[in-house]
Amino acid sequence: MKHITIVVPEGEGNNLSSIVGAYKLFMRANAYCKSTGKDELYKIEVAGVSQQVDYYEGLFAVKPHVNISAISKTNLIIIPSLNHNYEQALSQNSALTDWIEKQYKNGAEVASICTGAFLLASSGLLNHKSCSTHWAAADHFRKMFPQVNLQTDRLITDENGIYTNGGAYSFLNLMIYLIEKYYDRSTAVFCAKVFQIEIDRNSQSEFAIFTGQKLHGDEMVERAQLHIETHLQERISVEALSSNFAVSRRNFDRRFIKATGNTPLEYAQRVKIEAAKKAFETNRKTVHEVMYDVGYSDAKAFREVFRKNTGMSPLEYREKYNRSKLIDRV
């Protein structure tokens, strides 16, 4: 029988729901296969290093079925989300990381949920590969693992037998994706309907809140960021901005990208779009009024940049997230 392993990392404060949710979904997939006359395809096991791992100050506990040392070969490893003390979490889980790396080299595939990507990246298996994680952890991840191609707009990445996902309860979308790959489409559709999970969702862009990377320590870039953020209505000239700091445009761009992960123009666009999103969520202004408020005069350009950053048009976003619009429909 083929084998799926859901691992339980060591440490207080890791995410319990992603362990329980993954286990329930795959067990339901097995049950569905049985009910339709198919053989049970996978043995689903929860595995760890300790006999018990406590969660939420001992309120809950997970008792793994088996120690990882007892599993010589598995087909798929699922890494749940970690707590936000990433350095400590990684230091507590070196044995688990080594086991995951060994299993991958022995033919297993690996899927990380949300900030579980930190554990996966620490193994080196993500080097020069695509990866997603929760948008709120992106800056910290880039700082710790610059050799990984982080793509936080992606809900799911799939490359060379390694899967990652955006974050929080979007791990349910990754589980449906994996069920389709490991079982079949009809099983995935059934599980999506039973658990009421939107199938084939592929972006977390509309959920991201852009705050800007400020942990870089480059004072010039920080001042440039502040200027961009406090001059929303202005059309930002990168040439003029760089000359204000007495550096060449080329050097300014280089330092800005190194510090923030964005070009100055991309950063300005993301700041403006984030302000536009907040305006659509909280007031009754028209799309054109908001567009002018954040420094755009070309409606087509505004729509294109807004869709690029959120995956939705300005009007679609306002219709979905503005509470007064919902009240108007009642």
C-alpha positions in Angstrom: 0.0 0.0 0.0 1.2 3.5 -0.8 1.9 5.9 2.0 1.2 9.5 3.0 2.9 11.0 6.0 1.7 14.1 7.8 4.5 15.2 10.1 4.2 16.8 13.5 7.0 19.4 14.1 8.4 19.8 17.6 7.7 23.1 19.4 4.9 25.0 21.1 2.5 27.1 19.0 2.7 25.3 15.7 -0.5 25.0 13.7 -2.9 22.2 14.8 -5.6 22.9 12.2 -3.3 22.1 9.2 -2.5 18.7 10.7 -6.1 17.8 11.5 -7.4 19.3 8.3 -5.0 17.4 6.1 -5.6 14.1 8.0 -9.4 14.5 7.7 -9.4 15.3 4.0 -7.1 12.4 3.0 -9.1 10.0 5.2 -12.3 11.1 3.5 -10.6 10.6 0.1 -9.8 7.0 1.1 -13.4 6.5 2.3 -14.8 7.8 -1.0 -12.6 5.5 -3.0 -13.9 2.5 -0.9 -17.5 3.6 -1.4 -17.1 3.7 -5.2 -15.6 0.2 -5.2 -12.0 1.2 -5.5 -9.3 -0.1 -3.3 -8.0 2.1 -0.5 -5.0 3.8 -2.2 -3.0 5.2 0.7 -2.1 4.5 4.3 -2.4 7.9 6.1 -0.1 8.3 9.1 0.8 11.1 11.4 4.5 10.9 12.3 6.8 12.8 14.5 9.9 12.7 16.7 8.1 12.8 20.1 5.3 10.6 21.4 3.2 13.7 22.1 3.3 17.3 21.0 1.2 19.9 22.9 -0.6 22.8 21.4 -2.0 26.0 22.8 -0.4 25.6 26.3 -1.5 22.0 26.6 -5.1 22.6 25.7 -4.7 20.1 22.8 -2.1 17.4 22.0 -1.2 15.3 19.0 0.0 11.8 19.6 1.7 10.6 16.3 0.9 7.2 15.0 4.6 6.5 14.6 8.1 7.8 15.0 9.6 9.1 11.7 12.5 6.6 12.3 10.1 3.8 11.7 9.2 5.0 8.2 11.7 3.8 5.7 9.8 4.9 2.7 6.8 7.2 2.0 5.2 8.6 -1.1 4.1 12.0 0.1 5.2 14.1 3.1 3.0 17.0 4.3 4.6 19.7 6.5 2.1 21.7 8.6 2.3 25.4 9.4 4.9 26.5 12.0 4.7 29.1 14.8 6.2 32.5 14.0 9.4 32.0 15.9 11.0 30.6 12.8 14.6 30.4 14.0 13.6 28.5 17.1 11.3 26.2 15.2 14.0 25.3 12.8 16.5 24.6 15.6 14.0 22.3 17.3 13.3 20.3 14.1 16.7 19.4 12.7 16.1 15.7 12.9 12.8 16.1 11.1 14.4 18.3 8.4 17.1 15.7 7.8 14.5 12.9 7.5 12.4 14.9 5.0 15.5 15.6 2.9 16.5 11.9 3.0 13.0 10.8 2.0 12.8 13.3 -0.9 16.1 12.0 -2.3 14.6 8.5 -1.9 11.7 9.4 -4.2 9.1 10.9 -1.8 7.3 14.1 -2.8 6.9 16.9 -0.2 4.2 19.5 0.4 4.5 22.4 2.8 1.6 24.3 4.3 1.8 28.0 4.9 4.9 28.8 7.1 5.9 25.1 6.9 7.8 26.4 3.9 10.5 27.7 6.4 11.1 24.1 7.5 11.2 22.9 3.9 13.5 25.7 2.8 15.9 25.0 5.7 16.5 21.5 4.2 17.9 23.1 1.0 15.3 21.4 -1.1 13.7 24.7 -2.2 17.0 26.3 -3.4 16.4 27.8 -6.9 12.8 26.5 -6.9 9.5 28.3 -6.8 7.8 28.6 -3.4 4.8 30.3 -1.8 4.1 31.0 1.9 1.8 33.3 3.8 2.0 36.9 2.5 2.6 38.2 6.0 5.7 36.0 6.4 7.2 36.8 3.0 9.7 39.5 4.0 11.1 37.3 6.8 11.3 34.3 4.4 13.2 36.3 1.7 15.7 37.4 4.3 16.3 33.9 5.6 16.2 32.1 2.2 17.3 34.5 -0.6 18.2 31.6 -2.8 14.5 30.5 -3.0 12.2 31.9 -5.7 9.4 33.2 -3.5 6.1 33.9 -5.3 3.6 35.0 -2.7 0.9 35.8 -5.3 0.7 32.0 -6.0 -1.6 30.0 -3.9 0.1 26.7 -4.9 3.5 25.9 -6.4 4.3 22.6 -8.0 7.9 21.9 -9.0 10.0 18.7 -9.1 7.8 16.9 -6.6 7.7 19.8 -4.2 4.4 21.6 -3.4 3.9 24.7 -1.3 0.9 26.9 -0.6 0.1 30.5 0.4 -1.1 30.4 3.9 -3.7 30.0 6.7 -6.8 28.0 5.7 -5.8 28.1 2.0 -4.0 24.8 2.9 -7.4 23.2 2.2 -7.0 24.2 -1.5 -3.6 22.5 -1.5 -5.1 19.3 -0.1 -7.7 19.3 -2.8 -5.0 19.8 -5.4 -3.0 16.9 -3.9 -6.0 14.6 -3.7 -6.6 15.2 -7.4 -3.0 14.3 -8.2 -2.8 11.3 -5.8 -6.4 10.0 -6.4 -8.3 11.4 -9.3 -10.5 14.4 -10.3 -13.8 12.9 -9.1 -12.4 12.2 -5.6 -11.1 15.8 -5.4 -14.5 17.2 -6.5 -16.3 15.0 -4.0 -14.0 16.2 -1.1 -14.3 19.8 -2.2 -18.1 19.6 -2.1 -18.2 17.7 1.3 -15.8 20.2 3.0 -17.1 23.2 0.9 -13.7 24.2 -0.4 -13.5 26.2 -3.6 -11.8 24.0 -6.2 -9.1 25.2 -8.7 -8.4 28.4 -6.8 -4.8 29.5 -7.7 -4.1 33.0 -6.2 -3.9 34.6 -2.8 -3.4 38.1 -4.2 -6.8 39.5 -3.2 -6.1 38.6 0.4 -2.6 40.1 0.7 -2.1 43.3 2.7 1.0 45.1 1.4 3.0 46.8 4.1 6.4 47.0 2.5 9.7 45.5 3.6 11.2 47.7 6.3 13.7 45.3 8.0 16.5 45.8 5.5 18.5 48.5 7.4 19.2 50.7 4.3 18.3 54.2 5.5 18.2 55.8 2.1 15.7 53.2 0.8 13.6 53.6 4.0 13.4 57.4 3.3 12.5 56.7 -0.3 9.8 54.3 0.9 8.4 57.0 3.2 8.3 59.5 0.4 6.4 57.1 -1.8 3.9 56.3 0.9 3.3 59.9 1.9 2.8 61.2 -1.7 0.1 58.9 -2.9 -1.5 61.4 -5.2 1.7 62.2 -7.0 3.0 60.5 -10.1 6.3 59.2 -8.8 9.4 59.9 -10.9 12.1 57.4 -10.1 14.7 59.7 -11.7 13.7 62.6 -9.5 13.6 60.4 -6.4 17.1 59.0 -7.0 18.5 62.5 -7.6 17.0 63.6 -4.3 19.3 61.1 -2.6 22.3 62.0 -4.8 22.7 58.6 -6.3 22.5 57.3 -9.8 19.3 55.8 -11.1 21.0 52.5 -11.6 22.4 52.4 -8.1 19.1 53.6 -6.6 17.2 50.8 -8.4 19.8 48.2 -7.3 19.7 49.2 -3.6 15.9 49.4 -3.7 15.4 46.0 -5.2 17.9 44.4 -2.8 16.2 46.0 0.2 12.5 45.5 -0.7 12.3 42.8 -3.3 10.5 45.4 -5.6 11.7 48.0 -8.1 10.8 51.5 -7.0 8.0 51.6 -9.7 6.6 48.3 -8.5 6.7 49.5 -4.9 4.9 52.7 -5.7 2.2 50.7 -7.6 1.7 48.3 -4.7 1.4 51.2 -2.2 -1.1 53.0 -4.4 -3.1 49.8 -5.0 -3.2 49.0 -1.3 -4.6 52.5 -0.5 -7.1 52.0 -3.3 -8.2 48.6 -1.8 -8.7 50.2 1.6 -10.8 53.0 0.0 -13.0 50.5 -1.8 -13.5 48.6 1.4 -14.5 51.5 3.6 -16.2 54.2 1.6 -18.7 54.8 -1.2 -16.4 56.6 -3.6 -16.5 55.6 -7.3 -13.7 53.8 -9.0 -12.7 57.0 -10.8 -12.6 59.0 -7.5 -10.4 56.4 -5.8 -8.2 56.2 -8.9 -7.5 60.0 -8.8 -7.0 59.8 -5.0 -4.1 57.4 -5.4 -2.4 59.3 -8.3 -3.8 57.6 -11.4 -5.4 59.6 -14.3 -5.5 56.8 -16.8 -8.4 54.4 -16.1 -7.0 51.6 -18.2 -3.6 51.7 -16.6 -5.3 51.8 -13.1 -7.4 48.7 -13.9 -4.4 46.8 -15.3 -2.2 47.5 -12.3 -5.1 46.8 -9.9 -5.8 43.4 -11.5 -2.1 42.5 -11.6 -1.9 43.0 -7.9 -5.2 41.6 -6.7 -6.4 39.3 -9.5 -9.6 41.3 -9.7 -10.8 44.5 -11.4 -11.4 47.5 -9.1 -15.2 47.2 -9.6 -15.1 43.5 -8.7 -13.0 44.2 -5.6 -15.4 46.9 -4.4 -18.4 44.8 -5.0 -16.9 41.9 -3.0 -15.4 43.8 0.0 -17.5 46.9 0.5 -20.0 46.3 3.3 -22.2 49.2 2.3 -22.6 47.6 -1.2 -23.7 44.4 0.5 -26.3 46.3 2.6 -27.6 48.1 -0.5 -28.4 44.7 -2.0 -30.5 43.5 1.0 
